Amino acid sequence: MKAKRYSTEFKSSIVALYNEGRTANSLANEYHLAVQTVTGWVKNLKSIPTALILKIVHFFSIRAI
């Protein structure tokens, strides 16, 4: 089975929610993801401040309009 690809915007949104206090388990359940997927994204994006992640999400949401 081919691995599903997620956009940078989506990953950043999930990491931002995690950084705001949501658990990896709750995010995985809500968005139908594996817990390991969420924790992997958090680990990969951990060095990026939440404020910057939110700016990235905002930028992509404006471009989508």
N, C-alpha and C positions, 0 to 999 in steps of 0.2 A: 504494500500500500504506500502511495506517495505521501510524504510528509506535508502537512498543511503549512502554508506560509502566512504570516501575519505582518501587517504593515508596521512601520516604525512608529507611526502615530498611535496605533492600537497598543503596541508594547509599552510605549511611553505613558499612555493613559493608565495602564494596569500598574506600572511601577509608581506612578504618582499617587494612585489610590493606596498602594502598599505603604508608601512613605508617609501618607497621612494617617496611618494607623490600622488600615484593614489587614487582615491576616491573609496569607497565601492560600489557605484552605477556603476562606469565604470567597475570595476572588475566583479561585478555580471552580468552585461550585456555581457561582453566579454566571460566569462567562463560559462555562463548559470547557475548561482547560485542565490539563494535568497539573497537579501541585508542583511537580518538578519543572514544568514549563515556566510557571510563574516565578519560582525561586531562581531559575536560570536567568530570566530576564532581569530580575532584581540584582543578581550578582553581576551581570554584565553592565548594567546601567547604574550601579551603586555609587560610582564616583561622580555622577552627574547630579547637581543639586536639584531638588524638587522644583524650585522656581524656574529653572531653565527647562526642565521637562515640560512644565505647564506652558511655557512660552512656545515650545516646539509643537505641542498639541494645538494651541491656539493658532499658530501659523498655518498648520495643515488644515485646520477646520475652515479658516478663511479662504484658503486656496481652493477648497472643495466647492465653495459656493459659486 
